[in-house]
């Protein structure tokens, strides 16, 4: 075997040794975290809130554990002699780190369902808010139109204002976009809104 080949083999062996050493170091770190959690840690039911906590005896152990977690890609906060995590994703990473694979799967199932419910609720709330806004605006618009009809001022309105006014009376729950599509010459949301505001303005100035 040539000297060049021998050097190559030695370099490979050194690299393998370093890799094994680093792997053992990582496994030892994981074992330390797992032991701390098994001894004095807990995780809440994620259906209620995300919270994982590990209580430690002193500040030195606390700092060491936080440092190890950071090195392994898990972010945790501290309070007195405890470390805690309140982010769902970080809790999932912690559980995976200590080898609690079954717990990770159960936790993730609940987390996904919880986040999905949250998104649905936000969408429903947004739709409800938009609907309420449309209804309140419609009530104001219809009130103005009826006032103009009662005072005889409605007949004096421009034809384009009369058209949108009649459409609003016939479709009190319809959005501005939908009203615009029903006009003889379709109009966008801003154009419909302008005409209805003009009607309200005329009604307010009507004696």
C-alpha positions in Angstrom: 0.0 0.0 0.0 1.3 3.4 -0.9 1.9 6.2 1.6 -0.8 8.3 -0.1 -3.3 5.4 0.4 -2.3 4.9 4.0 -2.8 8.7 4.7 -6.3 8.5 3.1 -7.3 5.6 5.2 -6.1 7.3 8.4 -8.0 10.4 7.5 -11.2 8.4 6.9 -10.7 6.6 10.3 -10.3 9.9 12.1 -13.4 11.3 10.4 -15.4 8.2 11.4 -14.0 8.5 15.0 -15.1 12.1 15.2 -18.6 11.3 13.9 -19.0 8.5 16.4 -17.8 10.7 19.2 -20.2 13.5 18.2 -23.0 10.9 17.9 -22.3 9.6 21.4 -22.2 13.1 22.7 -25.6 13.9 21.2 -27.1 10.6 22.5 -25.7 11.4 26.0 -27.3 14.9 25.8 -30.6 13.4 24.8 -30.4 10.9 27.6 -29.7 13.7 30.1 -32.8 15.6 28.9 -34.9 12.5 28.9 -33.8 11.8 32.5 -34.6 15.3 33.7 -38.1 15.2 32.1 -38.9 11.7 33.5 -37.8 12.8 36.9 -39.5 16.1 37.3 -41.2 17.1 34.1 -44.8 17.2 32.8 -46.8 18.3 29.7 -50.3 19.6 29.8 -53.2 18.2 27.8 -52.8 20.2 24.5 -56.6 20.3 24.1 -56.5 23.0 26.9 -53.2 24.8 26.5 -49.6 24.1 25.3 -47.3 23.8 28.3 -44.3 21.6 29.0 -42.2 22.1 32.1 -39.2 20.6 33.8 -38.3 21.5 37.4 -34.6 21.5 38.3 -32.8 21.6 41.7 -30.5 24.5 41.0 -29.5 27.3 38.6 -26.4 25.5 37.2 -28.5 22.5 36.1 -31.0 24.8 34.6 -28.5 26.7 32.5 -26.8 23.5 31.3 -30.1 22.0 30.2 -31.2 25.1 28.4 -27.9 25.2 26.6 -28.1 21.6 25.6 -31.7 22.1 24.3 -30.6 25.1 22.2 -27.7 23.1 20.8 -30.2 20.5 19.7 -32.6 23.0 18.2 -35.3 23.3 20.9 -36.1 26.8 22.3 -37.2 26.9 26.0 -37.8 29.7 28.5 -36.9 29.8 32.2 -38.5 30.8 35.4 -36.7 30.5 38.7 -35.4 26.8 38.6 -37.8 25.6 35.9 -37.7 25.5 32.1 -40.9 25.7 30.2 -42.2 25.6 26.6 -45.5 27.1 25.5 -45.2 26.8 21.7 -46.8 23.7 20.2 -44.1 23.1 17.6 -41.3 23.4 20.2 -43.1 20.9 22.6 -43.4 18.5 19.7 -39.7 18.8 18.9 -38.9 18.3 22.6 -40.9 15.1 22.8 -39.3 13.8 19.6 -35.9 14.6 21.1 -36.4 12.4 24.1 -37.7 9.6 21.9 -41.4 9.8 22.9 -42.5 9.0 19.3 -46.1 7.8 20.2 -46.6 11.0 22.3 -45.4 13.1 19.4 -48.0 11.6 17.1 -50.8 12.0 19.6 -49.7 15.6 20.4 -49.5 16.5 16.7 -53.0 15.1 15.9 -54.5 17.2 18.6 -52.4 20.3 17.6 -53.5 20.0 14.0 -57.2 19.6 15.0 -56.9 22.5 17.4 -55.3 24.8 14.8 -57.9 23.8 12.2 -60.7 24.6 14.6 -59.1 28.0 15.3 -58.9 28.8 11.6 -62.5 27.8 11.0 -63.6 30.0 14.0 -61.6 33.0 12.7 -63.2 32.6 9.2 -66.7 32.3 10.7 -66.1 35.4 12.9 -64.8 37.3 9.9 -67.8 36.3 7.8 -70.1 37.3 10.6 -68.5 40.7 11.0 -68.7 41.3 7.3 -72.4 40.2 7.2 -73.2 42.5 10.2 -71.4 45.4 8.4 -73.4 44.8 5.2 -76.7 44.6 7.1 -76.1 47.8 9.1 -75.1 49.6 5.9 -78.2 48.3 4.1 -80.5 49.5 6.9 -79.0 53.0 6.7 -79.4 53.0 2.9 -83.0 51.7 2.9 -83.9 54.3 5.6 -82.5 57.1 3.4 -84.3 55.8 0.3 -87.7 55.5 2.1 -87.2 59.1 3.5 -86.8 60.4 0.0 -89.9 58.5 -1.2 -91.9 59.9 1.7 -90.9 63.5 1.0 -91.3 63.2 -2.7 -87.6 63.8 -3.4 -87.1 60.3 -4.8 -88.7 61.3 -8.2 -86.1 64.1 -8.6 -83.1 61.7 -8.2 -80.9 61.0 -11.2 -81.8 57.8 -13.0 -78.6 56.1 -12.0 -79.4 56.8 -8.3 -83.0 55.7 -8.7 -81.8 52.4 -10.3 -79.5 51.5 -7.4 -82.0 52.6 -4.8 -84.7 50.3 -6.3 -82.3 47.4 -6.4 -81.4 48.0 -2.7 -85.0 48.0 -1.7 -85.6 44.8 -3.6 -82.4 43.2 -2.2 -81.8 44.3 1.4 -79.3 41.5 2.1 -77.3 41.8 -1.1 -73.6 42.9 -1.0 -72.4 45.9 -3.0 -70.6 43.7 -5.5 -73.8 41.7 -6.2 -75.9 44.9 -6.5 -73.4 46.2 -9.0 -73.7 43.1 -11.2 -77.5 43.6 -11.4 -77.3 47.2 -12.8 -78.2 47.7 -16.5 -74.6 48.8 -16.9 -72.7 46.7 -14.3 -70.7 48.7 -11.8 -67.9 47.8 -9.3 -68.1 47.9 -5.5 -66.7 51.4 -5.1 -69.1 52.8 -7.8 -72.1 51.2 -6.1 -70.9 52.5 -2.7 -70.5 56.0 -4.1 -74.1 56.1 -5.4 -75.6 54.8 -2.2 -73.6 57.3 -0.1 -74.9 60.0 -2.4 -78.4 58.9 -1.7 -77.8 59.0 2.1 -76.2 62.5 1.7 -79.3 63.8 -0.2 -81.6 62.3 2.4 -79.7 63.9 5.3 -80.0 67.3 3.7 -83.7 66.8 2.9 -86.0 68.8 5.0 
